[in-house]
Amino acid sequence: MIGAFKAVFWSFFGVRRKAEYDDDAKKLTPQAVIAAALVSTAIFVLALYGLVKLVTR
């Protein structure tokens, strides 16, 4: 599952080597990547929301 979070983290930046992408494609299941993406997106959105609330106070 940690590998799925790493893959999602690097995909947020859009920087990935082809060899690492191919390695992830062999090891990870689509369900793990989707779950990691949903959790990571929720954390990112909540962090942005918290930052906006903090700045606008």
N, C-alpha and C positions, 0 to 999 in steps of 0.2 A: 504494500500500500504506500510505503514511503516513496517508492520509485514512481508511482502515479502522481504524487504531489510534486516531485521534482520535475517531471515532464510537464505538468500543468504550469508550474512556476516559470519554467523557461519559455513556455509558449506565450505567457503573458507578455514577455519582453520581445518575442519574435526572433530570438537568437538561438539557433540550434545547429549543431554540426550534423551532417548527414549520417555519419557513422553512429552517433548517439541516437538519432531518430530511428535508424534501422534496428539498433539494439533494443530500444524501447518497444518498437512494434512487435518484436519477437517475444518479449517477456510479459508485457502488460495486456490485461484483458480490457475490452471496451467498457465493461461495467465499472472496473476500478478507476479508469480515467474519467468517466462521466461523474462518478461519485466524488472524486477528488476535485473536479472542475466545479461542481455545484457548491461544495463546501468552501473552496477557495474564493469563488465569486461572492458568496454570502459574506465571508469575512472581509473581503475587499470593499464591498458596498457598505457594510456596517462601519468600517474604519473611515471611509469617506464621509458618511453621515455624521459620525462622531466628530470628525475634524471640522466640518461645516458648522455644527452646533457650537463647538468650542470657539470658533473664530467669530461667529455672529452674536455672541453674548455681549 
